[in-house]
Amino acid sequence: MGMTAYMEHKDLSNTSITDERRAEITSGVHRTLDAVQNALAKTGRPSDATTLLAATKTRDVAEILAAVDAGIRCIGENRPQEVLAKAEGLATGLANRGLDAIPFHMIGQLQANKISKILPYISTIESVDSLKLAERISRRLETQENHEIGIFLEVNESGEETKSGCSPDEAYDLAQQIAELEGLRLEGLMTIGTHVSDEKVVRTGFAHLRDLRDRLQTAGLSACRELSMGMSGDMEWAIAEGSTLVRVGTGIFGERAFI
Ligand SMILES: *Cc1c(COP(=O)(O)O)cnc(C)c1O
């Protein structure tokens, strides 16, 4: 597969930024961190209960480092091609800031033939939705310097056909099977909220994911504690339902010029 079209229009490895763009991103990060704190306070959860992950698809190295300078300490990419285009620039930029080990998550669909290429750069894969994919990752790890990786099981709580993720019905058994695989640490569950404006519908999906996490913990999977749910449009509802990781792109960086 070739590059995605927008990658021909934007140099994702770019490391220079205007003062104006930096100021925009800085205020986006601060606004979003404040919104996370307000949502946590509103439901009486501790101030460190939810981490803000910056969803960085279509953003270049300089934009991502500006977000880091404003306080971001977790990054999520959707496309393997983007991980590879930015990895070197990010590593250098983070090392210059004394931050070489900030969590780097894969949050988008992962084709089998791209696994080995991204493993050296990624700390956690949130988009694992089948036993087949989990087994492939486990096998590829054998050839890597680092033989371990964090895994989230992605669950399609909305039932929308366009969304990735395993079905809620199979998630309980699948999580247990994945947790058994060599090199994979099952750290939590991930979902993309239902694409509707009805608060009750969206929150029902999030609550269902939390309930699944609780049942897995009761069954002995004590390391499976993260709930990656909530994006720019629904993060307050997700935090009210127990999210431990919100994935925000637009709210930090502004509208995307490319999909
Ligand atoms: C793009 C993306 C996000 C962030 O979406 P925004 O609406 O821009 O905040 C979160 N999660 C996933 C899986 C994404 O692809």
The ligand as an SDF file (V2000), in Angstrom:
LIG
                    3D

 15 15  0  0  0  0  0  0  0  0999 V2000
   -8.9210   10.7500   15.4990 C   0  0  0  0  0  0  0  0  0  0  0  0
   -9.1610    9.8740   16.6610 C   0  0  0  0  0  0  0  0  0  0  0  0
   -9.3850   10.3840   17.9370 C   0  0  0  0  0  0  0  0  0  0  0  0
   -9.4820   11.8810   18.2220 C   0  0  0  0  0  0  0  0  0  0  0  0
  -10.5950   12.4260   17.5660 O   0  0  0  0  0  0  0  0  0  0  0  0
  -11.0090   13.9640   17.7740 P   0  0  0  0  0  0  0  0  0  0  0  0
  -12.4730   13.9620   17.5080 O   0  0  0  0  0  0  0  0  0  0  0  0
  -10.2320   14.7330   16.7780 O   0  0  0  0  0  0  0  0  0  0  0  0
  -10.6930   14.3410   19.1700 O   0  0  0  0  0  0  0  0  0  0  0  0
   -9.5520    9.4880   18.9740 C   0  0  0  0  0  0  0  0  0  0  0  0
   -9.5230    8.1490   18.7840 N   0  0  0  0  0  0  0  0  0  0  0  0
   -9.3100    7.6140   17.5660 C   0  0  0  0  0  0  0  0  0  0  0  0
   -9.2750    6.1260   17.4260 C   0  0  0  0  0  0  0  0  0  0  0  0
   -9.1330    8.4590   16.4750 C   0  0  0  0  0  0  0  0  0  0  0  0
   -8.9630    7.9170   15.2680 O   0  0  0  0  0  0  0  0  0  0  0  0
  1  2  1  0
  2  3  1  0
  2 14  2  0
  3  4  1  0
  3 10  2  0
  4  5  1  0
  5  6  1  0
  6  7  2  0
  6  8  1  0
  6  9  1  0
 10 11  1  0
 11 12  2  0
 12 13  1  0
 12 14  1  0
 14 15  1  0
M  END
$$$$
